Amino acid sequence: MLEQYFIKPETVDRFHSSWLSTEIETYTGTLVDRGYRWRTIAGRVPIVFGFGEFVRAAGARTITDLPGHVDAFVADWIDRHQKRSGSTREMSKEVRGPVEQFVSIVLLGYAGSGRPHRAQPFAETAPGFFDYLTEERGLRETSVGGYRHHLSRFETYLQRIEIKSLGDLSPAVLSAFIVERASSGLAKSSVRDTAGTLRVFLRYVHREGITKCDLSGSVGWPQVYRLSSLPRSISWEEVNRLIACIDRRSIIGRRDYAIVLLLVTYGLRAREVAGLTLDDIDWRRERLAVPERKAGHSTAFPLSPVVGDAILDYLQHGRPVTTDRHIFFRSTAPQRPIGMAVVSSLCSRYLLKAGIDVPRPGSHTLRHTAVQRLVDANFDLKTIGDFVGHRSARSTEIYAKVAVESLREVALGDGEEVLS
């Protein structure tokens, strides 16, 4: 395995002479299986070899001794390479990452420092709340993530004002928290989401006997009027500008081009694009299936030739060879399917690159654009709602405000013909 990445035989012999030679081979094979590029592998193996020599000199005899020497090796590495450009923090990440990855692969149960993972909010005081959300209320993981986000802020707030027990909550404390969130610059809809989360949580802790009384009714929220805003769509000329920014000569460009076309053609959500699999495309019948939509149903679309060609180009010249059936994958190792956050962030990046000014740029911008095209083509709102997977017709009503040509006719004339 090592011979594929190092030309000089003496270099390979040096690695094979290590007391961790078997583990280094295992590590190299794992990187290959995970889709790491040869340059990355060639850069990481020498670091791991140096780590093995360091810990051996420090008295290590078995791989179970490795974790206790990671920090010392990182500090020694930085000390020996201080003349190199780059900050100490960057140098630490450069060496700690491969070493901790190596130890985690060869030593079962080891977990490196990595990114800190926050515990579930109120895990000790209300341990069953998130199970309640998924098992009793049947919420999706994305919805549960929203609860986790808002309750983490609430937990941090209670810690700051030194309230240690949920039994000490009062209407004044809850009101002060909502006011603080509102004054932090959040949109009214976000403040309303915070308040809604808090109400559900308070009803639960009262039901479980954690609090003596139900305080959910004391949580106020700002009035958010339906249809008070406009969807953040862009024009078709701006869509063409966005597409022109995608460099389709690269693997990332081929993938992103196919994703953007899916969003703007079918008005899919980021989660729906990320969840597409090879089984969802019927090439013979030219059909695209979108299973498990937000409304609880699935939708089948005619497969546009342009979209089909873009997906096929990515499958043939970009998608990694894998047994996983998902269509779209990360461009960097470890190779795994993309998540909805990647879909939204790449849309935001291309919108900014194209110089398109839109509030909260992201994948929903292109979803709104797809809907706007249907409105401009005079499709009725029920048809549009079914096309984009709206759960309720009320969700589609806002687009009635954006029938631009009809509104222009009303403004220029008496409007009787339009309104009749």
N, C-alpha and C positions, 0 to 999 in steps of 0.2 A: 504493500500500500504506500509506504513512504517513498519508494523509488519513483512514484508518479509525480511527486511534487518537489523533489530535490535531485538536481542533476549530478552533483559530485558524489561519487561512491563513499568518500571518506566522511561526508556529512551524514549519510544514511547509516554508516557503520557507527558513527558517534552516537546517534540516537538509539541504535540497537544495543549499544553497550550500557545504556542506562538501566538501573535497577527497576525502573518503571516502563521498560520497553514494551511489555505486553499491554499495559494500560495506555501507553501512548498510541499504539496501533489501534486499540479499541476506540480511543478518542478520535483519531483521524477517520476511521470508518464511520463513526457516528456523524461527524461533520459532513462527510460525503453524502450519507443517507438523508441528511436534513437539507441538502441543497446548497451548502456553502461553496463559494467560488474558490478556485485553486489558489488565488492570491491570498485570500483570507486564511485558508488552511496553512499555506506556506509561512504566513506571518505568526500564526498562533502556536504551531508545534514547537519552534525554538523557545518560546516563552515557557511552555509547559516543561520542556526538557530542562531549562534553567531552573525551574521550580523544583524538579526532581533532584538535581544536583545540590541545590541549596538545602533542602530538607534532609537529605542524606548526610550532609556535612554537619547538620544541626542535631543529628542523632536519631532521625526517624528510621524505623525498621520495617514497618508495615503500612499499608495504605490507610489504616485507621488513624495513623499519626498525622496525616496530611492537613486536616482542617486547622490544627493548632499552630501551623506555621505560615498560613496565608498572609496575615497582617505583617509579619516580620519580613516575608519575601517582598511584599509590595513596597514596604518602607526601604528595604535594601535596594530594590530596583530603582526607585526614585532617586536615592542618594547617588547611585552610580551613573545615572543618566541626566543629572541636573543641567548639564550644558546643552542639552537638546532644547529646541524651541518648543514652546507650549507650556501651559500652566501645570502646576503640580497636580491639580485636580484632574486634568485631562490625562496626564501620565498615569495617575492612579487607576482611572477607568480603563486605560489601554491595557494594563497588565492584570488588574484584578478580574476583569471579565473573563478572559481565557482561563485563568487559574481556577476560579470558582466553577466555571463551566466544566472543566476537566475533572475536578474533585466530585462534582455532582453526578457525573457520568460513571465514574469508576467506583464511587462509594455510595451505595444505596442509602437513601434517607438524608443525605447531606443537602442543605439548602443554603445557598450563599446569601450575601447581604441583599443584592438586587434592589429593586424598588420596594419601598415599604408598602405592605398591604394593610390597609386599615381594617380593623375589625368591624363587624356589624354594629351600627349604633344601638345602644341600649341592649347589648347582648346579654348582660348580666341582670338588668332590672326587668326587661321584658323579652325573655329569650325566645318565645314562640311567635313573635309578631310576624317575621318574614315567612315562616312556614304557613301562618294564617293567610297571608296575602296570596301565596301560590296554591295552597291546597284547598282552602275554603272559598277564596274569592276568584281563584283561577287566573290570576294576572300573569302576563308574560314577563320574561326576565327584564326586558327593557323598561316596563312599567315599574317593576320592583326596584330597578336601579334608580328611578326618579324618587321613590320613597326613601331609598337609602341616602340619596344626595341631600334631600331636605332635612331628614332626621339627623344626619351628621352635623348639619349647621345648628340644629336645635340643641343637640347634645353638647356641642362646643360652647354654645351660649350659656347653657346651664352651668357648665364647669367654670366659665368665666365669672358668673355672678355667685358662684359657690353654693349652688343648690345641688345637693347630693342624692336626694330621694325624690321620686316622682310624687310621693305623698305630700311634698311641700309645694307643689304647683298651686298657682292661684290665677284667677282671671287677670290680675294686674301683671303678673309675670308673662303670661301668654300674649297679652296685648302689647307689652313692651317689646317682645321678640318680633312680632309682626311689624310694628312700627319701625324697628331697626332694619328689618329686611327691606321694607318699602323705601326707607331713606337712603339705602345703599346704592340706589340707581337701578334696581331691578324693574323690569317692565311689569305693568299691572297684572298681566296674565301669569307671570312667574310668581308674584306675591300671592296670587289666588291659588296657584298650585301648592305653594308652601302651606297656606292655611288649610287647604283641603286635605293634604297629607297629615297635618297636625290633628285635624278633626277625626280622621279615621284611627289614628294612633291612640288618641285619648279615649275614644269609644272602646277600643280593644282593651286598654289597660284597666278601664273601669269594669268591663265584663269579666276580666280575669281576677278582679278583686285587688288589684295593685293600688288603685286609688279608691277612696271612699265614695266620691261622687263623680258624675260624668261632667267634665269641664268642656266637652266639645262645643257646646252651645255658646260658650263665651269667646270663641275664636272668631273674630270678625275678619272680613276681607274686602278689598276694594271692589267697587262695582265695575265689571267689565261688560260692555254692551256688545251684543252680537252684531256682526256686520259693521263694526265701527272702523275697520281698517281695510286696506286693499291688499290682495295677494301680491307677493313680490315677484311678479313675472318679468321677463325681458322680451324684447322684440326678436323677430326671426333674424333680422340683420345682426343683432348682437349674438344670437346663437351661432351664426356663421363665423363671427369674429372669435368666439370662444373655441370653436372646433379648429379654426386655423392655428390656434396657439398650441395644439397638441402635436408633438413630434412623433409621428407614427413609424419612424425608422427604428425606434427603440422598443424593447419589450414592454416597458411601462407605458409608452405612448400607445401601443396597440391595445393594451388592456384598457387604458383610460378612455380611448376613443370609443370602444365598444360600450363601455359603461355609460358614457355621456349620451350616446345614441339611444340606449335603452331608456334612460331617464326622460329625454326630451320627446321621444316617439310615443312611449306608452304611459308616461306619467307615473312610473313606478316609484315606490319609496326606497330609501337607501337599504333598509332591511330586506326588502324583496329582491333587490339586485344582488346583494351579498349572499342570499340564500339560494340563488339559482344553481341548478345542477345539470349535468349532461342529460339526465333523464327528462328534463323539462323541455327539451327541444326535440320536436319531431321533424327531422329534416325531410322525410319522404312526403309528409303532408303539409310541410311548411307552416308549422304551428308552434307557438311559444306558450307554454303553460306557466302560470304564476300561482303556486299552491299556497295555502294558509295565509290569505290576505288578512288585513286588520279586521275586516268585516266578518271574518269567519268562513269565507267561501274561497273558491279558487276561480281563476279566470283564464281563458284560453284566447290568445290573440293570433291573427294571421302574422306570420313571420315576415317582416319587411325585408326585401332583398338587400337593402343597404345595411340594415342591422345584422342580418344573417351573414353577409360577407365580412363584416367587422369582427363578429364573434369567431367565425371560421379562421380568419387571419390570425387572431390571437391564439386559438387552439393549436394551429399548425406551427406558428412561429414565435410563441411566447409562453404559453402555459407549460409549467414543469411536468415532467413525466411522473405520474403518481396514480395510485389506486383510488384516491379520494375523488368523489364524483362532483364536487363543487366546480363551477366554471372558473371563477376568478380567484387568483392567488396573490399573496404578497410577492413583491419583487425581490425581497432580500430574505436570507435565511434567518431563522428556520422557515422552510416553506410550509405554509398553511393557508387555508382560505381567508380571504379578507373579511373584515367586519364592517358593520354599517358606518362606523366612524371614519374608516378609510374612504368609503364612497362619498361621504359628505365633505371630508377635508380636501379630496382631490378636486371636487367641483368648486369649492371655495378658492382653491389655488388658481385654477384656470380662469375663473371669473375676475379675480384680481389681476392676473397676468394680462388679460384682454382689456383691462381698464374699464370694466363694466361696473358702474356704481349702483349697488342694490343693497337694501338693508338686510343684515344677517345672511350673507351669501352662503350657499350650500346646495345640497342635492334637492331640497324642497323648492329652490328657485326654478330649477328645470322642470320639476313636477308641476308647479304653477304655470309655467310657460306652456307645457303640453295641454293643460286644461284651457288656457286662454285661447289657444289655437282652435280648440273645439267650439268654444263660445263664439269666436269670430266666424266660424263656419256654420253657425246657426243650428247647432245640435241642441236639443232640449236638455234641460238640467238633469232629468232622470237618466237619460242615456249617458250623459257625461259622468254622473255619479257612479253608474254601474261600470263604466269603462275604467275609471281610476280606483275603484274599490272603496268608495265611501260607504260607511256603515249606515248613515242616515242621510236622507235628502237635505236635511238642514245644513249639512256640511258643504253642500254644493251651492247653497243659496248666495253665498258671498260673491260668487262669480257673476251673478246677475248684475252686480254693480259695475262690471267692467266690460259691458257690451259697448265698446268705445264708439263704433260707427253709429249705432242706434242713438246713443246719447248725443253725438255730434249733430245728428239730424234734428233731434228735439231742440237743441240749442240754437240751430240756424233757422228753424222754421217754427210753425205753430205746433208741430209734433203730433197733430191729430192722426195722421196716417200711421205713424210709428206706434202710437199708443192704442190704436183701435184694434 
